[in-house]
Amino acid sequence: MHVFVTGATGFIGSAVVRDLLDAGHQVVGLARSEQGATALKAAGAEVHRGDLDDPDSLRGPAAASDGVIHLAYRHDLLHSGDLTAAGAVDLRAIETLAAALDGSGKPLVYASGTGLVQPSGRPSTEEDTPVRETHRSPAENAVIALAEHGIRASVVRLPPTVHGQGDHGFIPAVIDFARTHGVSAYVGDGARRWPAVHRLDAAPLFRLALESAPAGTRLHAVADEGVPFRDIADVIGRHLDLPVTSLSGDEVAAHFGWLAPFVALDVPASSALTRKLLDWHPSHPGLLADLDEGHYFTA
């Protein structure tokens, strides 16, 4: 297949591109910068220069492709706390991609998050629809609705932690906050759970969804169903030789900053249906084992 990938130079996207190429697909990757274009060419992919802030730049390569994987996201807006703007940019991108693929029967795979679902007392499943009105809910719901427009659209929900060498997401932020404040912290009793997946396990799931996921399918890229945040804090404290302590109330925002709303979540998630449907079997180290390998703590 001739696949258009947005976010192709990112932490997850670069692994997805590599997996697609190794499986024999042709890849056109979206690049915002010359550095990104160079990296894509070196990997063996074609390059399309464009940007999420210019949604029309997505239309041509999407229409010319045999399928699209949409991974790009305005993480800078997320980190600044402007979640509404980040979600609006994402939704515009989905609308543009949908217009390019309308009625074609081609696949569109969208990266969402397991944190949209918070059922009480049990891990979320692929059958759960978003129950939290977040910045990503409108885009996920829009993608699922594309099945009615002749597009084989599916959603791959990523957990809060997609880990591995080169990670610059939530776990490095937690480590940076621990270094800054001289303490490795967790919220309350530390029992809140984060699901997780290694980037090299997540990447093949996007390819499998592209190749064969039925229209309107939600998938969970989850290997660790729920790692207690206290366990994460313990490993970080041990590697940094810092005390580990509980925070509550205003202490949480003071320590974690923009990450505070996320560390307060208890969002375990199952991937049992995904594994059965697409024969997906994660095989790389889990989150705690990956942290213990030490690469997260090198300068």
Phi, psi and omega in degrees: 000151176262106193248130174264125183239121170269155185068026190289342182258003183280181182302312178277317184300321180295326176288324177296316179300315180299317181295318179298314180296318180295333179274000176096006178277157171264141186233132166249119182254141176282129179231130177273335189229165176294325177298316178296319179298319179297318180296319179295317179298320180296328179283343181103013180260160171277162186238136169235121179279128180185187188200146176299333179286351174237076187302333178296338179290348179270339191296312185298306181295330177293314181296327182277352185271170170266356180173159185231139168242119184255105180246343186296146179204149178276077182294336178296322177291322177300313183290334178280350181094000181270070184294325181298315180294319179299316179294323180294319178297317181297316181295320177298321178296317179298317180297322179291314179297320180296319179297323180289332184256358187309125176074006186273340186077003182281157180277146170229119181248126186243135178272117177241203183222144179292340182291352177290342186245129179225066176292146185279126169083002179209159175295144175291155177235172180296339181277349179281131175270161180303129177248353177251129178278093183245180180295340183258347183301313182301319181292317179298314180297323179295320180296313180300324181290344182291346175301334179279357182243025175071030177238132179276073186270141176217161181240130171253111178275122177267145176286169179302331182243108166253112194245171181139174181296134183094359179302134173228033182259225189294316184296314174302325178295317178300318179295317179298319178295323178297316178297317183297318187262354178073021179206141175266119193244157171219169185260132176061233181273001177077009184276351178299137189246139173246127168288164183206161176205145174285142183301328181281350169268327180292320186304311180297334180293324176297321178294316180299321177296316179301317186284324192211001181293133176296155178300138178081016183271136168256134182234151178244117175272071186236126174256305172273118184295324180187107180264119179301135184296333176299321180294322177297313180298322180298315181295317180297315179299321180294317182288329181264357183056050180239153174293154179246129186215158177270144176238156176210165176056225183292342179298328184296310180294323180296326181275311191265349177057230184299340183276351186306316180297334184276322181289343179277354184276142169246100191227057176298151183215142178260151173237022184301317181291322178297314181299319181289317185292316187247008179055047181262129185224098178302139185227355183269168184303145174288177187299310184295321178295322179294319176299320182289345176291340170097346186292338177291344188250006175280153184296000000 
